[in-house]
Amino acid sequence: MKHFKGYQMMMKMFIIVGIILLFPASTYSVFADSFRGGPAEKPQAAGEADQEQDKLQPHPISEKEISYTTDKFMDILVQKTAKDYKVLGLDNKQQLFKKFSKIATQEAAKQFVDFYYEEKQDGLYIKPTETPPWFIDANAYSLKKLNMDHYKVKQQNKTSLYGDYTIHLDFQWLQGKWKITDVNYE
C-alpha cells in the first residue's frame, strides 16, 4: 500500500511538471494556485493580456490619429455660445481645459484658451474673432519621429485669411494615447 501511495504522489508530480512545461507561465500560475488550495483566477483569453499591454505601449502614430486629434482640438476650441458669446455648458477655463485633456496637454491648449476666451463673473465668454490658422486634413504634411513616444508634424499651408503659414504640432504618447503637446507657427 505504501508503494501505491508513493506511485500516486509521483504521478501527480509528473502531471504538474507536464502542465508547467506545456503551458506558458501566465497560464499555469492559475493551476498552481488551485493545487495549493489558493484562489483560482479566471484565465484570460489568448491575446487579451497582450492587447491590454499594447494599449499602454506607444505605436507609430497614424494618419487617422493625426486627423482625429487635430479635428477634435478645433471642435473643442470652438464652443457653442449664446448671442452674447457666453459659452453654453462651461463656466470657466478649467472646465475647458478638462475637455482638452483627452486630446492635448494643458500647456498646448493654454495659448489658444487664453487668447480666445475670457472669464467673467457670470461665466466663460469666447472673444468673437476668426479661428486660428490650423492643420488642414487635405494638405500634405511631413512626419518626423523623434522617439517611440514623440512625433513632430509640419505642414505648410496657404489660406485667404492667413496667407502662407507653417504649423508645427508635437504629438506625444501620454496616458495610453497620442496627444498634442505643443503647437508653433512660422
BAKEMAR-549895 format. One record per atom (N, C-alpha, C): residue number from 1; atom name; x, y, z. Coordinates in Angstrom, 1 decimal. Atoms other than C-alpha are relative to their C-alpha. Layout:
! residues N
ATOM  lovex  paza      xx      yy      zz
ATOM    NUM    CA       X       Y       Z
...
This chain:
! residues 186
ATOM  lovex  paza      xx      yy      zz
ATOM      1     N     0.8    -1.2     0.0
ATOM      1    CA     0.0     0.0     0.0
ATOM      1     C     0.9     1.3     0.0
ATOM      2     N    -0.9    -1.2     0.0
ATOM      2    CA     2.9     2.4     0.8
ATOM      2     C     0.5     0.3    -1.4
ATOM      3     N    -0.5    -0.2     1.4
ATOM      3    CA     4.3     1.8    -2.7
ATOM      3     C    -1.0     0.6    -0.9
ATOM      4     N     1.1    -0.5     0.9
ATOM      4    CA     0.9     2.6    -4.3
ATOM      4     C    -0.1     1.5     0.2
ATOM      5     N     0.1    -1.5    -0.3
ATOM      5    CA     0.7     6.0    -2.5
ATOM      5     C     1.2     0.7    -0.5
ATOM      6     N    -1.2    -0.6     0.5
ATOM      6    CA     4.2     6.8    -3.4
ATOM      6     C    -0.1     0.1    -1.6
ATOM      7     N     0.2     0.0     1.4
ATOM      7    CA     3.4     5.9    -7.0
ATOM      7     C    -1.0     1.1    -0.4
ATOM      8     N     1.0    -1.0     0.3
ATOM      8    CA     0.3     8.2    -6.9
ATOM      8     C     0.6     1.4     0.2
ATOM      9     N    -0.6    -1.3    -0.2
ATOM      9    CA     2.3    11.1    -5.5
ATOM      9     C     1.0     0.3    -1.1
ATOM     10     N    -1.0    -0.2     1.1
ATOM     10    CA     5.0    10.6    -8.2
ATOM     10     C    -0.8     0.4    -1.3
ATOM     11     N     0.8    -0.3     1.2
ATOM     11    CA     2.3    10.6   -10.9
ATOM     11     C    -0.6     1.5     0.0
ATOM     12     N     0.5    -1.4    -0.2
ATOM     12    CA     0.8    13.9    -9.5
ATOM     12     C     1.2     1.0    -0.4
ATOM     13     N    -1.1    -0.8     0.3
ATOM     13    CA     4.3    15.4    -9.7
ATOM     13     C     0.3     0.1    -1.5
ATOM     14     N    -0.2     0.0     1.4
ATOM     14    CA     4.7    14.3   -13.3
ATOM     14     C    -1.1     0.8    -0.8
ATOM     15     N     1.1    -0.7     0.6
ATOM     15    CA     1.3    15.8   -14.2
ATOM     15     C     0.3     1.5     0.2
ATOM     16     N    -0.3    -1.4    -0.3
ATOM     16    CA     2.3    19.1   -12.5
ATOM     16     C     1.1     0.5    -0.9
ATOM     17     N    -1.1    -0.4     0.8
ATOM     17    CA     5.6    19.2   -14.3
ATOM     17     C    -0.4     0.1    -1.5
ATOM     18     N     0.5     0.0     1.4
ATOM     18    CA     3.9    18.4   -17.6
ATOM     18     C    -0.8     1.2    -0.3
ATOM     19     N     0.7    -1.3     0.2
ATOM     19    CA     1.5    21.3   -17.1
ATOM     19     C     0.9     1.2    -0.1
ATOM     20     N    -0.9    -1.1     0.0
ATOM     20    CA     4.3    23.6   -16.3
ATOM     20     C     0.8     0.1    -1.4
ATOM     21     N    -0.7     0.0     1.3
ATOM     21    CA     6.1    22.6   -19.5
ATOM     21     C    -0.8     0.3    -1.2
ATOM     22     N     0.9    -0.2     1.2
ATOM     22    CA     3.1    22.7   -21.8
ATOM     22     C    -0.6     1.4     0.0
ATOM     23     N     0.7    -1.3     0.0
ATOM     23    CA     1.5    26.0   -20.7
ATOM     23     C     1.0     1.1     0.4
ATOM     24     N    -0.9    -1.2    -0.4
ATOM     24    CA     3.1    29.5   -20.5
ATOM     24     C    -0.2     0.3     1.4
ATOM     25     N     0.1    -0.3    -1.4
ATOM     25    CA     3.8    30.8   -17.1
ATOM     25     C    -1.2     0.7     0.5
ATOM     26     N     1.2    -0.8    -0.4
ATOM     26    CA     0.8    33.2   -17.0
ATOM     26     C    -1.2    -1.0     0.1
ATOM     27     N     1.1     0.9    -0.1
ATOM     27    CA    -1.5    30.2   -17.5
ATOM     27     C     0.2    -1.0     1.1
ATOM     28     N    -0.1     1.0    -1.0
ATOM     28    CA     0.0    27.6   -15.1
ATOM     28     C    -0.1     0.6     1.4
ATOM     29     N     0.1    -0.5    -1.3
ATOM     29    CA     0.0    30.0   -12.2
ATOM     29     C    -1.4    -0.1     0.5
ATOM     30     N     1.4     0.2    -0.4
ATOM     30    CA    -3.8    29.7   -12.1
ATOM     30     C    -0.1    -1.5     0.5
ATOM     31     N     0.1     1.4    -0.4
ATOM     31    CA    -3.4    25.9   -12.0
ATOM     31     C     0.7    -0.3     1.3
ATOM     32     N    -0.8     0.2    -1.2
ATOM     32    CA    -0.7    26.0    -9.3
ATOM     32     C    -0.8     0.5     1.2
ATOM     33     N     0.8    -0.5    -1.1
ATOM     33    CA    -2.9    28.2    -7.1
ATOM     33     C    -1.1    -1.0     0.4
ATOM     34     N     1.0     0.9    -0.3
ATOM     34    CA    -5.7    25.6    -7.3
ATOM     34     C     0.5    -1.2     0.6
ATOM     35     N    -0.6     1.1    -0.7
ATOM     35    CA    -3.4    22.8    -6.3
ATOM     35     C     0.4     0.3     1.4
ATOM     36     N    -0.4    -0.4    -1.4
ATOM     36    CA    -2.2    24.8    -3.3
ATOM     36     C    -1.2     0.3     0.8
ATOM     37     N     1.2    -0.4    -0.7
ATOM     37    CA    -5.8    25.5    -2.3
ATOM     37     C    -0.3     1.4     0.0
ATOM     38     N     0.2    -1.4     0.1
ATOM     38    CA    -5.5    29.1    -3.2
ATOM     38     C    -1.1     0.4    -0.9
ATOM     39     N     1.1    -0.4     0.9
ATOM     39    CA    -8.0    31.1    -5.2
ATOM     39     C     0.4    -0.2    -1.4
ATOM     40     N    -0.2     0.2     1.4
ATOM     40    CA    -8.2    30.1    -8.8
ATOM     40     C    -0.6     1.1    -0.8
ATOM     41     N     0.5    -1.1     0.8
ATOM     41    CA    -8.4    33.0   -11.1
ATOM     41     C    -0.5    -0.5    -1.4
ATOM     42     N     0.5     0.3     1.3
ATOM     42    CA   -10.3    33.0   -14.4
ATOM     42     C     1.1     0.4    -1.0
ATOM     43     N    -1.1    -0.3     0.9
ATOM     43    CA    -7.6    32.7   -17.1
ATOM     43     C    -0.5     0.9    -1.1
ATOM     44     N     0.4    -0.9     1.0
ATOM     44    CA    -7.6    35.5   -19.7
ATOM     44     C     0.0    -0.8    -1.3
ATOM     45     N     0.0     0.6     1.4
ATOM     45    CA    -8.5    34.5   -23.3
ATOM     45     C     1.3     0.3    -0.6
ATOM     46     N    -1.3    -0.1     0.7
ATOM     46    CA    -5.5    34.1   -25.5
ATOM     46     C     0.0     1.4    -0.7
ATOM     47     N    -0.1    -1.3     0.6
ATOM     47    CA    -4.3    37.6   -26.6
ATOM     47     C    -0.5     1.1     0.8
ATOM     48     N     0.6    -1.1    -0.8
ATOM     48    CA    -6.3    39.6   -24.1
ATOM     48     C     1.1     0.8     0.8
ATOM     49     N    -1.1    -0.7    -0.8
ATOM     49    CA    -3.3    40.3   -21.9
ATOM     49     C     0.9     0.8    -0.9
ATOM     50     N    -0.9    -0.7     0.9
ATOM     50    CA    -1.2    41.2   -24.9
ATOM     50     C    -0.7     1.3    -0.5
ATOM     51     N     0.8    -1.2     0.5
ATOM     51    CA    -4.0    43.6   -26.2
ATOM     51     C     0.0     1.1     1.1
ATOM     52     N     0.0    -1.0    -1.1
ATOM     52    CA    -4.2    45.3   -22.8
ATOM     52     C     1.4     0.7     0.1
ATOM     53     N    -1.4    -0.5    -0.1
ATOM     53    CA    -0.4    45.7   -22.7
ATOM     53     C     0.3     0.9    -1.2
ATOM     54     N    -0.2    -0.8     1.2
ATOM     54    CA    -0.4    47.0   -26.3
ATOM     54     C    -0.6     1.4     0.1
ATOM     55     N     0.6    -1.3    -0.2
ATOM     55    CA    -2.8    49.8   -25.3
ATOM     55     C     0.9     1.0     0.8
ATOM     56     N    -0.9    -0.9    -0.8
ATOM     56    CA    -0.2    51.1   -22.9
ATOM     56     C     1.3     0.3    -0.7
ATOM     57     N    -1.3    -0.2     0.7
ATOM     57    CA     2.7    50.9   -25.3
ATOM     57     C    -0.3     0.9    -1.2
ATOM     58     N     0.2    -0.9     1.2
ATOM     58    CA     3.2    53.6   -27.9
ATOM     58     C     0.1    -0.8    -1.3
ATOM     59     N    -0.1     0.6     1.3
ATOM     59    CA     2.7    52.6   -31.5
ATOM     59     C     0.2     1.2    -1.0
ATOM     60     N    -0.1    -1.1     0.9
ATOM     60    CA     3.5    54.6   -34.6
ATOM     60     C    -1.3     0.8    -0.2
ATOM     61     N     1.2    -0.8     0.1
ATOM     61    CA     1.1    57.5   -34.9
ATOM     61     C    -0.5    -0.2    -1.5
ATOM     62     N     0.6     0.1     1.3
ATOM     62    CA    -1.3    57.1   -37.8
ATOM     62     C    -0.6     1.3    -0.6
ATOM     63     N     0.7    -1.1     0.6
ATOM     63    CA    -2.8    59.5   -40.3
ATOM     63     C    -1.4     0.3     0.6
ATOM     64     N     1.3    -0.1    -0.6
ATOM     64    CA    -6.2    58.8   -38.8
ATOM     64     C     0.1     0.6     1.4
ATOM     65     N    -0.2    -0.6    -1.3
ATOM     65    CA    -4.9    59.7   -35.3
ATOM     65     C     0.3     1.4    -0.1
ATOM     66     N    -0.4    -1.4     0.2
ATOM     66    CA    -3.4    62.9   -36.5
ATOM     66     C    -1.2     0.8    -0.4
ATOM     67     N     1.2    -0.7     0.5
ATOM     67    CA    -6.6    63.9   -38.4
ATOM     67     C    -1.0     0.1     1.2
ATOM     68     N     1.0     0.0    -1.0
ATOM     68    CA    -8.9    62.9   -35.5
ATOM     68     C     0.4     1.0     1.1
ATOM     69     N    -0.5    -0.8    -1.2
ATOM     69    CA    -6.8    64.7   -32.8
ATOM     69     C     0.0     1.5    -0.4
ATOM     70     N     0.0    -1.4     0.4
ATOM     70    CA    -6.4    67.9   -34.8
ATOM     70     C    -1.4     0.5    -0.2
ATOM     71     N     1.4    -0.4     0.2
ATOM     71    CA   -10.1    68.0   -35.8
ATOM     71     C    -0.7     0.2     1.4
ATOM     72     N     0.6     0.0    -1.3
ATOM     72    CA   -11.1    67.3   -32.2
ATOM     72     C     0.4     1.3     0.8
ATOM     73     N    -0.6    -1.2    -0.6
ATOM     73    CA    -8.8    70.1   -31.0
ATOM     73     C    -0.8     1.2    -0.4
ATOM     74     N     0.7    -1.1     0.5
ATOM     74    CA   -10.6    72.6   -33.2
ATOM     74     C    -1.5     0.0     0.5
ATOM     75     N     1.4     0.2    -0.5
ATOM     75    CA   -14.1    71.2   -32.2
ATOM     75     C    -0.1     0.5     1.4
ATOM     76     N     0.0    -0.4    -1.4
ATOM     76    CA   -13.2    71.8   -28.5
ATOM     76     C     0.2     1.5     0.1
ATOM     77     N    -0.4    -1.4     0.0
ATOM     77    CA   -11.7    75.2   -29.2
ATOM     77     C    -1.3     0.9    -0.3
ATOM     78     N     1.1    -0.8     0.5
ATOM     78    CA   -14.9    76.5   -30.9
ATOM     78     C    -1.3    -0.6     0.7
ATOM     79     N     1.1     0.4    -0.8
ATOM     79    CA   -17.6    76.1   -28.2
ATOM     79     C    -1.3     0.7    -0.4
ATOM     80     N     1.3    -0.6     0.3
ATOM     80    CA   -21.3    76.8   -28.6
ATOM     80     C    -0.2     1.1     1.0
ATOM     81     N     0.2    -1.2    -0.9
ATOM     81    CA   -22.3    80.2   -27.3
ATOM     81     C    -1.4     0.5    -0.2
ATOM     82     N     1.3    -0.7     0.2
ATOM     82    CA   -25.4    82.3   -26.7
ATOM     82     C     0.3     1.3    -0.9
ATOM     83     N    -0.2    -1.1     0.9
ATOM     83    CA   -25.9    85.5   -28.7
ATOM     83     C     1.0     1.0     0.5
ATOM     84     N    -0.9    -0.9    -0.6
ATOM     84    CA   -23.8    87.5   -26.2
ATOM     84     C     1.4    -0.6     0.1
ATOM     85     N    -1.2     0.7     0.0
ATOM     85    CA   -20.9    85.0   -26.8
ATOM     85     C     0.4    -0.7     1.3
ATOM     86     N    -0.2     0.8    -1.2
ATOM     86    CA   -21.3    83.4   -23.4
ATOM     86     C     0.0    -1.5    -0.3
ATOM     87     N    -0.1     1.4     0.3
ATOM     87    CA   -20.2    79.8   -23.6
ATOM     87     C    -1.1    -0.8     0.7
ATOM     88     N     1.0     0.8    -0.5
ATOM     88    CA   -23.0    77.3   -23.1
ATOM     88     C     0.6    -1.3     0.6
ATOM     89     N    -0.4     1.3    -0.6
ATOM     89    CA   -22.3    74.4   -20.7
ATOM     89     C     1.3     0.0     0.7
ATOM     90     N    -1.3    -0.2    -0.7
ATOM     90    CA   -18.9    75.7   -19.4
ATOM     90     C     0.0     1.3     0.8
ATOM     91     N     0.0    -1.2    -0.8
ATOM     91    CA   -18.4    78.2   -16.6
ATOM     91     C     1.4     0.6     0.1
ATOM     92     N    -1.4    -0.6    -0.2
ATOM     92    CA   -14.6    78.7   -16.6
ATOM     92     C     1.0    -0.8    -0.9
ATOM     93     N    -1.1     0.6     0.8
ATOM     93    CA   -11.3    77.9   -18.4
ATOM     93     C     0.4    -1.4     0.5
ATOM     94     N    -0.4     1.3    -0.5
ATOM     94    CA   -10.6    75.0   -16.1
ATOM     94     C    -0.9    -1.1    -0.6
ATOM     95     N     0.9     1.0     0.6
ATOM     95    CA   -13.7    73.1   -17.4
ATOM     95     C     0.4    -0.2    -1.5
ATOM     96     N    -0.4     0.1     1.4
ATOM     96    CA   -12.5    73.9   -21.0
ATOM     96     C     1.3    -0.8    -0.1
ATOM     97     N    -1.3     0.8     0.0
ATOM     97    CA    -9.0    72.5   -20.2
ATOM     97     C    -0.3    -1.5     0.2
ATOM     98     N     0.4     1.4    -0.2
ATOM     98    CA   -10.7    69.4   -18.9
ATOM     98     C    -0.4    -0.7    -1.3
ATOM     99     N     0.4     0.5     1.3
ATOM     99    CA   -12.3    68.9   -22.3
ATOM     99     C     1.2    -0.3    -0.9
ATOM    100     N    -1.2     0.1     0.8
ATOM    100    CA    -9.0    69.4   -24.0
ATOM    100     C     0.9    -1.2     0.5
ATOM    101     N    -1.0     0.9    -0.5
ATOM    101    CA    -7.2    66.9   -21.7
ATOM    101     C    -0.1    -1.4    -0.6
ATOM    102     N     0.1     1.3     0.7
ATOM    102    CA    -8.4    63.9   -23.7
ATOM    102     C     0.8    -0.1    -1.3
ATOM    103     N    -0.7     0.0     1.3
ATOM    103    CA    -6.5    65.0   -26.8
ATOM    103     C     1.2     0.9     0.0
ATOM    104     N    -1.1    -0.9     0.0
ATOM    104    CA    -4.0    67.6   -25.7
ATOM    104     C     0.4     0.3     1.5
ATOM    105     N    -0.5    -0.4    -1.3
ATOM    105    CA    -1.9    68.8   -22.7
ATOM    105     C    -0.6     1.4     0.2
ATOM    106     N     0.5    -1.3    -0.3
ATOM    106    CA    -3.0    71.9   -20.9
ATOM    106     C     1.0     1.1    -0.5
ATOM    107     N    -1.0    -1.0     0.5
ATOM    107    CA     0.2    73.6   -21.9
ATOM    107     C    -0.2     0.3    -1.5
ATOM    108     N     0.2    -0.2     1.4
ATOM    108    CA    -0.6    73.0   -25.6
ATOM    108     C    -1.3     0.8    -0.3
ATOM    109     N     1.3    -0.7     0.1
ATOM    109    CA    -4.2    74.3   -25.2
ATOM    109     C     0.0     1.4     0.6
ATOM    110     N     0.0    -1.2    -0.7
ATOM    110    CA    -3.3    77.2   -23.0
ATOM    110     C     0.1     1.3    -0.9
ATOM    111     N    -0.1    -1.1     0.9
ATOM    111    CA    -2.2    79.6   -25.7
ATOM    111     C    -1.3     0.4    -0.7
ATOM    112     N     1.3    -0.2     0.7
ATOM    112    CA    -5.5    79.2   -27.5
ATOM    112     C    -1.1     0.4     0.9
ATOM    113     N     1.0    -0.3    -0.9
ATOM    113    CA    -7.7    79.2   -24.5
ATOM    113     C     0.2     1.5     0.6
ATOM    114     N    -0.2    -1.4    -0.5
ATOM    114    CA    -6.1    82.4   -23.1
ATOM    114     C    -0.3     1.0    -1.1
ATOM    115     N     0.2    -1.0     1.1
ATOM    115    CA    -6.3    84.1   -26.5
ATOM    115     C    -1.5     0.1    -0.3
ATOM    116     N     1.4     0.0     0.5
ATOM    116    CA    -9.9    83.1   -27.4
ATOM    116     C    -1.1     0.1     1.1
ATOM    117     N     1.0     0.0    -1.1
ATOM    117    CA   -11.6    83.0   -24.0
ATOM    117     C     0.3     1.0     1.1
ATOM    118     N    -0.1    -1.0    -1.2
ATOM    118    CA   -12.3    85.4   -21.1
ATOM    118     C    -1.0    -0.5     1.0
ATOM    119     N     0.9     0.4    -1.1
ATOM    119    CA   -13.7    84.5   -17.7
ATOM    119     C    -0.5     1.3     0.6
ATOM    120     N     0.7    -1.1    -0.6
ATOM    120    CA   -16.2    87.0   -16.3
ATOM    120     C    -0.7    -0.6     1.2
ATOM    121     N     0.7     0.4    -1.2
ATOM    121    CA   -18.1    86.9   -13.0
ATOM    121     C    -1.2    -1.0    -0.3
ATOM    122     N     1.2     0.8     0.3
ATOM    122    CA   -21.1    85.3   -14.7
ATOM    122     C     0.3    -1.2    -1.0
ATOM    123     N    -0.3     1.2     0.8
ATOM    123    CA   -19.2    82.7   -16.8
ATOM    123     C     1.1     0.2    -1.0
ATOM    124     N    -1.1     0.0     1.0
ATOM    124    CA   -16.9    82.0   -19.7
ATOM    124     C    -0.5     0.5    -1.3
ATOM    125     N     0.4    -0.7     1.3
ATOM    125    CA   -17.0    84.1   -22.9
ATOM    125     C     1.1    -0.3    -1.0
ATOM    126     N    -0.9     0.1     1.1
ATOM    126    CA   -15.5    83.5   -26.3
ATOM    126     C     0.2     1.4    -0.6
ATOM    127     N    -0.2    -1.3     0.7
ATOM    127    CA   -13.9    86.5   -28.0
ATOM    127     C    -0.3    -0.2    -1.4
ATOM    128     N     0.4     0.2     1.4
ATOM    128    CA   -15.5    87.0   -31.4
ATOM    128     C     1.1     0.3    -0.9
ATOM    129     N    -1.1    -0.2     0.9
ATOM    129    CA   -12.8    86.5   -33.9
ATOM    129     C     0.1    -1.2    -0.9
ATOM    130     N    -0.2     1.1     0.8
ATOM    130    CA   -11.6    84.1   -36.5
ATOM    130     C     0.7    -1.2     0.7
ATOM    131     N    -0.8     1.1    -0.5
ATOM    131    CA   -10.3    80.6   -35.7
ATOM    131     C     1.5     0.1    -0.4
ATOM    132     N    -1.4    -0.2     0.3
ATOM    132    CA    -6.5    80.3   -35.7
ATOM    132     C     0.4    -0.8    -1.2
ATOM    133     N    -0.5     0.8     1.1
ATOM    133    CA    -4.5    79.1   -38.6
ATOM    133     C     0.2    -1.5     0.5
ATOM    134     N     0.0     1.3    -0.5
ATOM    134    CA    -4.7    75.3   -38.3
ATOM    134     C     0.4    -1.1    -1.0
ATOM    135     N    -0.4     1.1     0.8
ATOM    135    CA    -3.8    71.9   -39.6
ATOM    135     C    -1.2    -0.3    -1.0
ATOM    136     N     1.0     0.2     1.0
ATOM    136    CA    -5.7    71.2   -42.9
ATOM    136     C     0.2    -1.5    -0.5
ATOM    137     N     0.0     1.4     0.3
ATOM    137    CA    -6.5    67.5   -43.4
ATOM    137     C     0.4    -0.3    -1.5
ATOM    138     N    -0.2     0.3     1.4
ATOM    138    CA    -6.5    67.7   -47.2
ATOM    138     C     1.4     0.3    -0.5
ATOM    139     N    -1.3    -0.4     0.5
ATOM    139    CA    -3.0    69.1   -47.4
ATOM    139     C     1.1    -1.0     0.5
ATOM    140     N    -1.1     0.9    -0.4
ATOM    140    CA     0.3    67.2   -47.3
ATOM    140     C     0.7     0.5     1.2
ATOM    141     N    -0.8    -0.4    -1.2
ATOM    141    CA     2.5    67.2   -44.2
ATOM    141     C     1.2    -0.9     0.1
ATOM    142     N    -1.2     0.9    -0.3
ATOM    142    CA     5.8    65.8   -43.0
ATOM    142     C    -0.2    -0.5     1.4
ATOM    143     N     0.1     0.6    -1.3
ATOM    143    CA     6.0    63.5   -40.0
ATOM    143     C     1.4    -0.5     0.4
ATOM    144     N    -1.3     0.3    -0.5
ATOM    144    CA     9.2    63.2   -38.0
ATOM    144     C    -0.1    -0.7     1.3
ATOM    145     N     0.0     0.8    -1.2
ATOM    145    CA     9.7    60.5   -35.4
ATOM    145     C     1.2     0.5     0.8
ATOM    146     N    -1.1    -0.4    -0.9
ATOM    146    CA    11.8    61.9   -32.5
ATOM    146     C     0.4    -1.1     0.9
ATOM    147     N    -0.3     1.3    -0.7
ATOM    147    CA    11.5    58.7   -30.5
ATOM    147     C    -1.3    -0.8     0.0
ATOM    148     N     1.2     0.8     0.0
ATOM    148    CA     8.9    56.0   -29.8
ATOM    148     C    -1.2     0.6     0.4
ATOM    149     N     1.2    -0.7    -0.5
ATOM    149    CA     6.6    58.3   -28.0
ATOM    149     C    -0.1     1.5    -0.3
ATOM    150     N     0.1    -1.4     0.3
ATOM    150    CA     7.1    61.6   -29.7
ATOM    150     C     0.2     0.2    -1.5
ATOM    151     N     0.0    -0.3     1.4
ATOM    151    CA     6.4    62.8   -33.2
ATOM    151     C    -0.2     1.5    -0.2
ATOM    152     N     0.3    -1.4     0.4
ATOM    152    CA     6.5    66.2   -34.9
ATOM    152     C    -0.6     0.0    -1.4
ATOM    153     N     0.7    -0.1     1.3
ATOM    153    CA     4.1    67.1   -37.7
ATOM    153     C     0.3     1.5    -0.5
ATOM    154     N    -0.3    -1.3     0.6
ATOM    154    CA     5.0    70.0   -40.0
ATOM    154     C    -0.9     0.1    -1.3
ATOM    155     N     0.9    -0.2     1.1
ATOM    155    CA     2.5    71.4   -42.5
ATOM    155     C     0.1     1.4    -0.5
ATOM    156     N     0.0    -1.4     0.6
ATOM    156    CA     2.8    74.4   -44.9
ATOM    156     C    -1.3     0.2    -0.7
ATOM    157     N     1.3    -0.3     0.5
ATOM    157    CA    -0.5    76.0   -45.8
ATOM    157     C    -0.1     1.4    -0.6
ATOM    158     N     0.3    -1.3     0.5
ATOM    158    CA    -1.9    78.9   -47.7
ATOM    158     C    -1.5     0.2     0.0
ATOM    159     N     1.4    -0.3     0.0
ATOM    159    CA    -5.3    80.4   -46.9
ATOM    159     C    -0.2     1.5    -0.4
ATOM    160     N     0.3    -1.4     0.3
ATOM    160    CA    -7.0    83.6   -48.0
ATOM    160     C     0.0     0.9     1.2
ATOM    161     N     0.0    -0.8    -1.2
ATOM    161    CA    -7.3    84.7   -44.4
ATOM    161     C     1.4     0.2     0.6
ATOM    162     N    -1.3     0.0    -0.7
ATOM    162    CA    -3.8    83.9   -43.1
ATOM    162     C     1.2     0.1    -1.0
ATOM    163     N    -1.1     0.1     0.9
ATOM    163    CA    -1.7    83.7   -46.3
ATOM    163     C     0.8    -1.3     0.2
ATOM    164     N    -0.9     1.1    -0.2
ATOM    164    CA     1.3    81.4   -46.1
ATOM    164     C     0.3    -0.1     1.5
ATOM    165     N    -0.4     0.2    -1.4
ATOM    165    CA     2.0    79.8   -42.8
ATOM    165     C     0.4    -1.5     0.1
ATOM    166     N    -0.5     1.3    -0.3
ATOM    166    CA     3.7    76.7   -41.4
ATOM    166     C    -0.4    -0.3     1.4
ATOM    167     N     0.4     0.4    -1.4
ATOM    167    CA     2.2    74.9   -38.4
ATOM    167     C     0.9    -1.3     0.4
ATOM    168     N    -0.8     1.1    -0.6
ATOM    168    CA     4.3    72.6   -36.2
ATOM    168     C    -0.8    -0.6     1.2
ATOM    169     N     0.7     0.6    -1.0
ATOM    169    CA     2.5    70.1   -34.0
ATOM    169     C     0.8    -1.1     0.6
ATOM    170     N    -0.6     1.1    -0.7
ATOM    170    CA     4.1    67.9   -31.4
ATOM    170     C    -1.0    -1.0     0.5
ATOM    171     N     0.8     1.0    -0.6
ATOM    171    CA     2.4    64.6   -30.5
ATOM    171     C     0.8    -0.9     0.9
ATOM    172     N    -0.7     0.9    -0.9
ATOM    172    CA     3.4    62.6   -27.5
ATOM    172     C    -1.0    -1.1     0.5
ATOM    173     N     0.8     1.1    -0.5
ATOM    173    CA     2.1    59.2   -26.2
ATOM    173     C    -0.1     0.3     1.5
ATOM    174     N     0.3    -0.3    -1.4
ATOM    174    CA     0.5    60.1   -22.8
ATOM    174     C    -1.2    -0.7     0.4
ATOM    175     N     1.2     0.7    -0.6
ATOM    175    CA    -1.9    58.1   -20.7
ATOM    175     C    -0.7    -0.9    -1.0
ATOM    176     N     0.6     1.0     0.9
ATOM    176    CA    -2.3    55.5   -23.4
ATOM    176     C    -0.5     0.5    -1.3
ATOM    177     N     0.5    -0.6     1.3
ATOM    177    CA    -3.0    57.8   -26.4
ATOM    177     C     0.9     1.1    -0.5
ATOM    178     N    -0.7    -1.1     0.6
ATOM    178    CA    -1.5    60.3   -28.7
ATOM    178     C    -0.7     1.3     0.3
ATOM    179     N     0.5    -1.3    -0.4
ATOM    179    CA    -1.9    63.9   -27.5
ATOM    179     C     0.9     1.1    -0.6
ATOM    180     N    -0.8    -1.2     0.5
ATOM    180    CA    -0.9    67.3   -28.9
ATOM    180     C     0.6     0.6     1.2
ATOM    181     N    -0.7    -0.6    -1.1
ATOM    181    CA     1.7    68.7   -26.6
ATOM    181     C     0.6     1.3    -0.3
ATOM    182     N    -0.5    -1.4     0.4
ATOM    182    CA     2.9    71.8   -28.5
ATOM    182     C    -0.5     0.3    -1.4
ATOM    183     N     0.4    -0.5     1.2
ATOM    183    CA     1.8    74.0   -31.3
ATOM    183     C     0.8     1.3    -0.3
ATOM    184     N    -0.7    -1.2     0.4
ATOM    184    CA     4.0    76.5   -33.1
ATOM    184     C    -0.2     0.4    -1.4
ATOM    185     N     0.2    -0.5     1.3
ATOM    185    CA     3.9    78.6   -36.2
ATOM    185     C     1.2     0.7    -0.5
ATOM    186     N    -1.0    -0.8     0.7
ATOM    186    CA     6.3    80.1   -38.8
ATOM    186     C    -0.7     0.9    -0.9
